[in-house]
Amino acid sequence: MFERRKWYGVSAILGVVALGACLAAASGGRAGAQAVGEPVQLAQVDPLAKFLRGIFGGGRTKRREIPREPALSTTRRTEPAVPQVEVKPKDDDARVVLVLGDSIAAGLAKGLDEAFAEDSTIRIDSVSDGSSGLVREDHFDWPGKIDELIGEEGRRINVIIMSVGVNDRQRMRTGGERHQFRSPEWETRYKARITHILDSVTNRAIPIVWVGLPPTSVNKTSNDFLYLNGFFRDGVEDRGMTFVDIWTNFLDENERYSAYGPDVAGQRRLLRRRDGVNFTRAGSRKLAFYVERQIRRLIGSGTLVLLPGLTGQDSGPDPRVTGIGRIVDLTGPIAASGGQLAGGPDEQPFKKDEDSAYQQVVVDGNALPLVGGKPADWTAAADAAEKAAGGEAKAN
């Protein structure tokens, strides 16, 4: 009887083992099928297998750790921030520079604000519209607006800075007609609008500085901007005014467009915006640097200097012509009021004074005699030098 019960117990255990083997085989078959044609399902817990491991023992399966690749750093290198500039309050009688134009003009005005931040005698005013130009008068009429500004009672304008053209690469509509960009009719009307602005300004004897368009990231746009710059340059310089050509100042060492370049402090910075046309704050400040020089040349001495031609009259020879374009010589002699340089046909010949201290010391190179006494006794020293110079002159 006891042996029969033992046999039943062994049979039951063998049956459970056989059942587990069958289930394991079935599970393996499913895994094989999944390996061939279906997605493999991982880490599924089988309750029966867990039960069998509880009866017969067996270690717990260790989870396999898959090493992870180090995460890529998302930190971007940032260039040093452009230092903030505090604009000094301006004097009540400060000379006014009026900046007019499109989106580039708006940035230029901010750059000029920084350029003249410490100068209380020069104030920067601006009127700009980012979408404006000389083509779409229905959107913004610059010739009419300038007439309004310079005719406004009580408004003081010492210099006008003009920068337009970014939005002018499009058809022009006059009346019921449309003229394609670069067509002869388009050119005629575009030049007429430039002329209107220049005539309005010169009739008021206000100097104008016209800023050319910059190179861009798109070659076709750059070519169109060069085309427009030709009209600006010719119109401005034919009247003896100032055209600021910024083209090469925003190219790299290979004479190609680059969004980066040195700023006014010589630091390499991002100068252009993503559109490849407009300027960043650092770029606008650099642009203002080239315009600032012209402003200081015109009004930096405290009195307004009018160049020949600003009254609308031809008062001197045309600017020198090079193979590139007319230029203004900033280091040459200053013309007299009639447009004639010093030393002209009516100029009296220079007579040198042989007895002067200037002739004796600076021209002839003679040394002043040593003078005794206290160094602070400037009167005695001057008298002694004058007597010495006089005696030497008589001896000669």
C-alpha positions, 0 to 999 in steps of 0.5 A: 500500500505504501509503495503504491502511494509512493508510486502515485506521488512519483507519477504526479511529479513526473506528470508535472515535469512533463507538462512543464516540458511541453509548455516550455517547448510550446513557448520556445516554438512561439519564440522561434516563430517570432524570430522569423516573422514577428516582432520579438517580445522580451521580458515576459514573465510565464506564471507556470515557469515561475511555479516550477522554479518555486518547486524545483529551485533555480536562481533568479535570472539577472537582468542584462544591462545594456550600456547607454551611449553618452548623451550628446551635449546640447550646450551651444557656444555663445559669443560674448554679449555686446556691451550695453551702451547708455546714451548721454542726455543731449543738449537742447541745441544739439545738432540733429542727424535724421536717419530715414529708410527701411529696416537697415536704416532702423538698425543704423539709427540704433548703431549711431545712437551708440556711436554718439552716446557720449556726445551731448552735442549730436542727437540721432532722430529716425523715421523708418518703415521696415517694408518701405522703399522707393517702388511701392509709393502706395505703401510708403511715399518717401519723396512725399514724406521727406518733403513733409519732414524738412518742411515741418515748422520748428524741426531742426535737421543738420544732416540726413542719412538715407538708406533704402533699397532692400524692398525695391527688387519688384515691379513698379506700378504707375497709374494703370501700368506695371513696369518690370524690375530692371526694365528701361521704364522702371529705371527711368521712374526709379531715378526720378524718385531719387532725384526728387529726394535729392532736389528737396534736400539740396533746396533746403541746403541740408547735407545728405549721406546716402548709405549703399546696400550691403552684400547678401547671402544670395548671389542674385540679390547681391547683384540686384543690390549692386545694380541699385547702388549704381543709381544711388551713387550717381545721383548723390555724387553728381550733386557733390554729396556723400555716398557711403559704399559699405560693400567690401567692409562686409566681405570676408578675406576671400571677398565673399559674403560672410555672416561673421566678421570683426566688429568695431572692437576687432572681435569676431562676431555675428554681424548679419541676421538669418535672412542674409540681408539685415544686420545684428546689433553688432553689425549695425554698430559696425555699419554706423562706424562708417557713417559716423565718420562722414557725420563728424566730417560734416558737423563735427567741428560745431559748424555745418560744413556744406560741400560744393553743390549742396545749394543746387549750384555747381560751385566747383569741379566734379569730384575726381573720377576713378575706375570705380566711381567718384570719391571724396578725398577726406585728407586733402586740402579744404576748398574755399567758399567759392569752391577754389582751393587755396593757392589759386590764381588770385592768391598772393605769393607767400613771403617768408620772414627771415627774422621770425622765430619760426624761420630761425628754428623750425625752417632753418633748424637753429637751436634756441640759445640757453637762457638762465634764470628760473624755468617759470620766467617765460617772459625773460626767456622769450625776450632773450630768444627774440634778442638772440634771433635779432642779433643773428639776423643782423649778422647774416 
